[in-house]
Amino acid sequence: MTVLATYTFGQALLTVLEFALLFLWIWVAIGVIADIFRSHDMSGWAKAAWLILIVLVPLLGVLIYLIARGHKMSEHAVRDAQTQDAAFRQYVRSAAASPADDVAKLEDLRNRGVLSQEEFEQAKTKALAGSSTGDVQTQ
């Protein structure tokens, strides 16, 4: 019981601060390691060297990486976000295509003479049947 009596409120606050800093340190270290792996502008040997430095001397390794390549981290994050956004937009466009759009494209092909009337009817039936089952067709 004497241990609890000597553990003051200030020491408790200091312990909470230490845990918060530890959590922040782990977050930054994981961010740096993730950036090392997603860097396409570094060779495999450079990535291995950075990882060895971070494993052997964690605080110094991460600080050196942030100083030397910190600007690249934001560029990588922006590029990855743009890639994900473009992929999402493409998916939404392909998923939102309605059967009416498909039939309009088929009618245009028929009017230009690319499709015959029989081919048009078959493709139209297929497009309308695919939409009723909820299938997403890729071209």
Long-range contacts (C-beta under 8 A, 24 or more apart in sequence): 25-59, 28-62, 28-66, 29-54, 29-58, 29-62, 31-73, 32-62, 32-65, 32-66, 32-73, 35-69, 35-72, 35-73, 35-76, 36-65, 38-76, 38-80, 39-69, 39-72, 39-76, 41-72, 94-136, 94-138, 95-136, 98-131, 99-127, 99-128, 99-130, 99-131, 102-127, 102-131, 103-127, 103-128
